[in-house]
Each structure stands twice: as C-alpha cells, then as structure tokens.
C-alpha cells in the first residue's frame, strides 16, 4: 500500500509530464520554494498539507478536487501510518 504522499507524487509526475514541466518550473508556478518541491518529489516530505496541495493544483492549473480525483487516493488503496 502507498501513503498519501506517494499518491501526491504520482499525480505530480502525471501532470508535470503532460505539461512538460520541470520541478523548478512547478515551483515558480505554484509559489512553493524549489527545495520543498524537490523534497516532495524525492518523498522526503512526511506530511503534505492541504494548503500545499492547493498551491500545487493552482500551479498545475487544475482544481484541488481534480488533482485528488484518482483511485490512488481511495482509502482502500492507502496506508495512513
């Protein structure tokens, strides 16, 4: 099973790939510092906040609900440890 953070990273890779975005460009678009984006992508960030998801979604030009609308976020697919 994966963590919520794993699911967020998977979605980021999906959207970044579709938009041909680098981590640096995502940092610029979202207003999140590049070291934070890098930490998230390397799965070193332990708890990604809702505020961060909203900022990431804004940078990707999708709504937070669209970002989270994926089976990987279903409770039966996640570990909440």
C-alpha positions as CSV (number, residue, x, y, z in Angstrom):
1,X,0.0,0.0,0.0
2,X,1.1,3.5,-0.6
3,X,1.0,6.7,1.5
4,X,-0.9,9.8,0.7
5,X,2.5,11.4,-0.1
6,X,3.2,8.6,-2.6
7,X,-0.2,9.3,-4.3
8,X,0.5,13.0,-4.4
9,X,3.9,12.4,-6.0
10,X,2.4,10.1,-8.6
11,X,-0.2,12.7,-9.5
12,X,2.5,15.4,-9.8
13,X,4.6,13.2,-12.2
14,X,1.4,12.7,-14.3
15,X,0.5,16.4,-14.5
16,X,4.1,17.6,-14.9
17,X,4.7,15.1,-17.7
18,X,1.5,16.1,-19.5
19,X,2.6,19.8,-19.3
20,X,6.3,19.2,-19.8
21,X,7.1,20.9,-16.5
22,X,10.3,20.7,-14.5
23,X,10.3,20.8,-10.7
24,X,11.8,24.2,-11.0
25,X,9.0,25.5,-13.2
26,X,6.4,23.9,-10.9
27,X,8.0,25.8,-8.0
28,X,7.7,29.1,-10.0
29,X,4.1,28.4,-11.0
30,X,2.9,27.2,-7.6
31,X,4.8,29.7,-5.4
32,X,6.3,26.8,-3.4
33,X,10.0,27.0,-2.9
34,X,12.1,24.8,-5.2
35,X,13.7,22.9,-2.3
36,X,10.2,22.0,-1.0
37,X,9.1,20.7,-4.4
38,X,12.4,18.7,-4.6
39,X,11.8,17.2,-1.2
40,X,8.2,16.3,-2.1
41,X,9.3,14.6,-5.3
42,X,12.0,12.7,-3.5
43,X,9.4,11.5,-1.0
44,X,11.3,13.1,1.9
45,X,8.4,15.3,2.9
46,X,6.4,13.4,5.6
47,X,3.1,15.2,5.7
48,X,1.9,17.2,2.7
49,X,-0.7,19.7,3.8
50,X,-3.9,20.6,2.1
51,X,-2.5,24.1,1.6
52,X,0.4,22.6,-0.3
53,X,-2.0,20.5,-2.5
54,X,-4.0,23.6,-3.2
55,X,-0.9,25.6,-4.2
56,X,0.4,22.7,-6.4
57,X,-3.0,22.4,-8.0
58,X,-3.0,26.1,-8.8
59,X,0.4,25.9,-10.3
60,X,-0.7,22.9,-12.5
61,X,-3.9,24.8,-13.5
62,X,-6.2,22.1,-12.1
63,X,-8.7,22.3,-9.2
64,X,-7.7,20.5,-6.0
65,X,-10.7,18.2,-6.4
66,X,-9.4,17.3,-9.9
67,X,-5.9,16.7,-8.6
68,X,-7.3,14.4,-5.8
69,X,-9.8,12.6,-8.1
70,X,-7.8,9.4,-8.7
71,X,-8.3,5.9,-7.3
72,X,-4.8,6.2,-5.7
73,X,-6.5,8.5,-3.1
74,X,-9.2,6.0,-2.2
75,X,-8.9,4.9,1.4
76,X,-8.7,1.2,0.5
77,X,-5.6,2.0,-1.6
78,X,-3.8,3.9,1.1
79,X,-1.9,3.3,4.3
80,X,-2.5,6.1,6.9
81,X,0.6,5.4,9.0
